[in-house]
Amino acid sequence: MLKNNYYIGKIEAGCDEAGRGCLAGSVYAAAVILPDDYQNDLLNDSKQLTEKRRYQLREIIERDAVAWAVGIVTPEEIDKINILNASILAMHRALDQLKVRPEAIIVDGNRFKPYNNIPHTTIVKGDGKYLSIAAASILAKTYRDDYMNRLAEEYPQYDWFSNKGYPTKKHRDAIRQYGITPYHRKSYNLLGDGQLCLDFGD
């Protein structure tokens, strides 16, 4: 069973991101503040859940949360500041939008930058340990999936409906055949051959 608060007695926001390892699309992050005594046995790391269950839980999280928000960093920004900085910026943007100010922040993973002098702790595999991080992982994942599905309608040849921008063989084969879109991250090794794809031009 996932735990509730890391910082006992404080208003605590859990943060997580989605889309860090993708070749295309924005990186999304969410911040979620759950009620103090909250319990939901279905909540877990979004990667451990079916797509249907994630969307069911998204509705429950949005209904039950004290506050929640989603932050986005674009492919252009990722290319300028790198994906680690972009992931942290997306979390900061999510925190910026919370209607309740947190007194503490817990973050999935091992890297974060201070936010408004609020105490924070990074927790490796935190999305499988703390409810608020699990909730954030579900919101980040589902909102990013919605976004990639919209892009897939614009560029069906890259199979984004299925791969959501991750580096599958079909995705890389399509890059070889059709080149890149405005949504691809040019600072990434898009073809998996060790070369950056900046030579594709704009």
C-alpha angles and dihedrals in degrees: 000000000000119000126242115219131011092189103050115220096010131108097253129194121202118210135196138157138218132205101033095135096043124117093213140032137033124303113244129203134181135204120202133185112195127193114274098252096034120152130179117159092197094062114105143138105309091235089063093055133078118248091249092052092048092056092045090052092047090064091047093048093049090049097045103036121104085218138346137177142171126224126199134200117191129230089250090055091046090055090051101045104020128248098276092056090041092053091051091045090052089054091048089051090052090049090049090061099049112120090212119054112234121226092204138017131212119194133195112240132018105284132072139139122229114271119208092325090293113146112252139184128197116218121194109227086004091153087070094045110041128047097220093051091047089051090050091049090054094049093046092048098046096044091048091048090053089052094048090048089056091050090048090062089056095045108024095165094075094061093231091155086070106027099033089215097308119139102268122156091251091052093050092045089054091051089053091049103038105019121228135318129223086262097060120105103241094194090063129091090249099178096042091238098113093258125114114233099228088117090071087078122213 
